[in-house]
Amino acid sequence: MVDYDKIQFDLVKLLNGERIFRLTDQQSGLSLEKKLKASEAVVRQKDRLLQVFEAALARAELIGG
């Protein structure tokens, strides 16, 4: 299970108005970011990215032992 207190959530607004959502795990250093679609709700995109991030963390733990 992922400890959400150790995950840093960043929403970065670029000069051209686009936004990037970034997740970073403080312990492992794993980071994942994605440009957000303006036509889709941010919450929905965040939830999907968080699912991918959790799977990547679980895989990293299996590999890293």
N, C-alpha and C positions, 0 to 999 in steps of 0.2 A: 504494500500500500504506500502511496505517495504522501509525504509530509508536506502539506501545502504551505506551512510556515517557512520552509526552506526554499521555496520556489519564488523567484523574483518575476513579477509581471510588469512589462513595460509596453506602453502604447506610445509610439513615436509618430509625430506628425511631420511629414517632409515638406520642404519648401513649396513643392508643386501641389500641396493639398492632400496627397495620398497619405495613408497611415500604414504603419507596420506594427504588428503585435509580436512581442518577443517574450519567450519563457526561458528562464535560466535557473538551473539547479545549483545552489550555492556549494553543495558538497562535492558533486562530481564535475562541475564545470560545464555540463551539457547545456547547450543553448539551441533553441529552435525559434525561427522567426518566419513570418509570412506576411505578405502584403495583403491588406484587407480589401475586400470588394465593397465599394460604396453602395451597391444595390442590395446587399445582404446585411441582416442585423449583426452587430458586433458580438453580442452575447452568443449567438449560434456559432459564429466563426471561432470565438474563443473556446467554446466547449469542444468543438472538433479538434482544434489544435492541442488542447489539453489532453484529449484521449490519445493522440499520436505521441505526445510528449511522455505520457505515462508508459506507453508501450516501449518507447525508446529507452526510458530509464530502467524498466524491467529487463530488457534485453542486455543493457550495459551491465547490470548487476549479475546476470547469468554468465556473461563473458568474463567480467572482471573478478568474479568470485567474491 
